[in-house]
Amino acid sequence: MQAVGKPMKIYSTRRIPPEGMEILSAAGVCEVSLWDSDEPVPRSDLLRGVQGAHGLLCLLSDKVDAEVLDAAGPNLKVISTLSVGFDHLAIDEIKKRGIRVGYTPDVLTDATAELTVALLLATARRLPEGVDEVKNGGWSSWKPLWLCGYGLSGSTVGVIGLGRIGLAIAKRLVPFGVKKLLYSGRSSKSYAAEVNGEFVPLDTLVSESDFIVVSCSLTPETQGLCDKAFFSKMKNTAVFINTSRGAVVNQEDLYEALSGGHIAAAGLDVTTPEPLPTNHPLLTLKNCVVLPHIGSATYSTRGVMSALAARNLLAGLQGADMPSELRL
């Protein structure tokens, strides 16, 4: 049992936005040990720092497996991750040990949906190419087909995974004049009516869509979902966007599809690995826009995520209801 009055130890794997740190500090029930950097904690430091911790505050980049849980020891009551995704957590091992998990869904929905739309437009209308042409002197006289891309008006958009974020993306795309919105996933959704979404088999979505947006969770079923067979069914004028998880896409197959002209363009906010090596073949292609996983990167969103992660952690330590608990 924790001695009365003795603060509980929290290990944080990263410097997080101040909103969360202020909440932890004000609570007066915990002592935070922090990897004081914006860069990921080295594995050896993580294993050392987590020893004896009652709570662990982590990020997507921290692999929390049996080795980390063993290093923490029996005091560990709660893990709070500053993310909506949790594929970095060894859920079976965590459940076995009776550890509670907090995460940050909902709060990053709008920011991620906005970024997805921005990435889709930038990719479809070839904005990064245009910026480069202005800078390198390629902009000369007006030419009828120079830097032509693809518009949303009258198009068919397919969303793979119409969850919270998928629906938010769809709501933002419909006003652009999208003619038809298709979606695919485990089951049809009643709220799809809000965007006149039509539930179709994946093959139908892939073959009929002008734009394909991937916003599903990473599961054993979705790992490598977007592969050679997937891309071969797409229109050669179609644009592919992924803001979910990098491992949903077979990047070698995507490269072949883009370089061979089987699809028009791709925009990625997530890759495997992250960061993507600067010599990766995808980065040689003009028709592939790659962002550094910034879906939730607004000041307000990251602040709210930090505060929620802190509240989840404190609630777990005190045996109370978490604002956002992952049900294991």
ChimeraX attribute file (.defattr): number of C-alpha atoms within 10 A of each C-alpha:
attribute: neighborCount
match mode: 1-to-1
recipient: residues
	/A:1	4
	/A:2	9
	/A:3	7
	/A:4	6
	/A:5	9
	/A:6	10
	/A:7	14
	/A:8	20
	/A:9	21
	/A:10	26
	/A:11	23
	/A:12	25
	/A:13	27
	/A:14	19
	/A:15	14
	/A:16	25
	/A:17	15
	/A:18	13
	/A:19	17
	/A:20	19
	/A:21	17
	/A:22	13
	/A:23	17
	/A:24	21
	/A:25	13
	/A:26	9
	/A:27	11
	/A:28	11
	/A:29	16
	/A:30	19
	/A:31	18
	/A:32	19
	/A:33	16
	/A:34	17
	/A:35	19
	/A:36	13
	/A:37	11
	/A:38	10
	/A:39	11
	/A:40	17
	/A:41	20
	/A:42	11
	/A:43	12
	/A:44	9
	/A:45	11
	/A:46	21
	/A:47	17
	/A:48	12
	/A:49	22
	/A:50	26
	/A:51	19
	/A:52	17
	/A:53	24
	/A:54	26
	/A:55	29
	/A:56	26
	/A:57	25
	/A:58	25
	/A:59	23
	/A:60	16
	/A:61	13
	/A:62	19
	/A:63	17
	/A:64	23
	/A:65	16
	/A:66	16
	/A:67	12
	/A:68	20
	/A:69	22
	/A:70	15
	/A:71	18
	/A:72	23
	/A:73	15
	/A:74	14
	/A:75	17
	/A:76	25
	/A:77	22
	/A:78	26
	/A:79	26
	/A:80	27
	/A:81	29
	/A:82	23
	/A:83	20
	/A:84	19
	/A:85	17
	/A:86	21
	/A:87	15
	/A:88	15
	/A:89	20
	/A:90	15
	/A:91	17
	/A:92	12
	/A:93	16
	/A:94	21
	/A:95	13
	/A:96	9
	/A:97	15
	/A:98	13
	/A:99	20
	/A:100	23
	/A:101	26
	/A:102	28
	/A:103	26
	/A:104	24
	/A:105	18
	/A:106	12
	/A:107	18
	/A:108	22
	/A:109	20
	/A:110	18
	/A:111	21
	/A:112	26
	/A:113	25
	/A:114	18
	/A:115	20
	/A:116	30
	/A:117	17
	/A:118	13
	/A:119	24
	/A:120	26
	/A:121	18
	/A:122	17
	/A:123	27
	/A:124	27
	/A:125	18
	/A:126	20
	/A:127	16
	/A:128	14
	/A:129	17
	/A:130	15
	/A:131	12
	/A:132	12
	/A:133	14
	/A:134	11
	/A:135	10
	/A:136	8
	/A:137	8
	/A:138	11
	/A:139	14
	/A:140	8
	/A:141	7
	/A:142	7
	/A:143	9
	/A:144	7
	/A:145	7
	/A:146	10
	/A:147	12
	/A:148	11
	/A:149	17
	/A:150	18
	/A:151	15
	/A:152	20
	/A:153	13
	/A:154	12
	/A:155	19
	/A:156	19
	/A:157	27
	/A:158	30
	/A:159	28
	/A:160	23
	/A:161	20
	/A:162	28
	/A:163	18
	/A:164	16
	/A:165	24
	/A:166	23
	/A:167	22
	/A:168	19
	/A:169	24
	/A:170	26
	/A:171	16
	/A:172	15
	/A:173	21
	/A:174	18
	/A:175	12
	/A:176	13
	/A:177	13
	/A:178	16
	/A:179	14
	/A:180	18
	/A:181	22
	/A:182	26
	/A:183	30
	/A:184	24
	/A:185	17
	/A:186	9
	/A:187	11
	/A:188	14
	/A:189	15
	/A:190	8
	/A:191	12
	/A:192	19
	/A:193	9
	/A:194	10
	/A:195	18
	/A:196	15
	/A:197	23
	/A:198	17
	/A:199	20
	/A:200	16
	/A:201	13
	/A:202	16
	/A:203	13
	/A:204	16
	/A:205	25
	/A:206	28
	/A:207	17
	/A:208	19
	/A:209	24
	/A:210	25
	/A:211	29
	/A:212	25
	/A:213	27
	/A:214	25
	/A:215	25
	/A:216	22
	/A:217	19
	/A:218	18
	/A:219	13
	/A:220	9
	/A:221	9
	/A:222	15
	/A:223	16
	/A:224	18
	/A:225	16
	/A:226	20
	/A:227	17
	/A:228	18
	/A:229	11
	/A:230	19
	/A:231	21
	/A:232	16
	/A:233	16
	/A:234	25
	/A:235	17
	/A:236	17
	/A:237	16
	/A:238	23
	/A:239	27
	/A:240	27
	/A:241	25
	/A:242	25
	/A:243	26
	/A:244	27
	/A:245	23
	/A:246	20
	/A:247	18
	/A:248	26
	/A:249	24
	/A:250	18
	/A:251	20
	/A:252	13
	/A:253	18
	/A:254	24
	/A:255	20
	/A:256	16
	/A:257	22
	/A:258	22
	/A:259	19
	/A:260	11
	/A:261	13
	/A:262	18
	/A:263	23
	/A:264	24
	/A:265	29
	/A:266	28
	/A:267	24
	/A:268	24
	/A:269	21
	/A:270	24
	/A:271	22
	/A:272	14
	/A:273	9
	/A:274	11
	/A:275	11
	/A:276	15
	/A:277	11
	/A:278	9
	/A:279	8
	/A:280	12
	/A:281	13
	/A:282	22
	/A:283	15
	/A:284	12
	/A:285	14
	/A:286	15
	/A:287	22
	/A:288	26
	/A:289	23
	/A:290	18
	/A:291	16
	/A:292	12
	/A:293	19
	/A:294	14
	/A:295	21
	/A:296	20
	/A:297	14
	/A:298	13
	/A:299	10
	/A:300	13
	/A:301	17
	/A:302	22
	/A:303	18
	/A:304	17
	/A:305	26
	/A:306	25
	/A:307	23
	/A:308	26
	/A:309	30
	/A:310	26
	/A:311	22
	/A:312	27
	/A:313	30
	/A:314	24
	/A:315	17
	/A:316	24
	/A:317	22
	/A:318	13
	/A:319	11
	/A:320	11
	/A:321	12
	/A:322	21
	/A:323	15
	/A:324	18
	/A:325	18
	/A:326	14
	/A:327	8
	/A:328	12
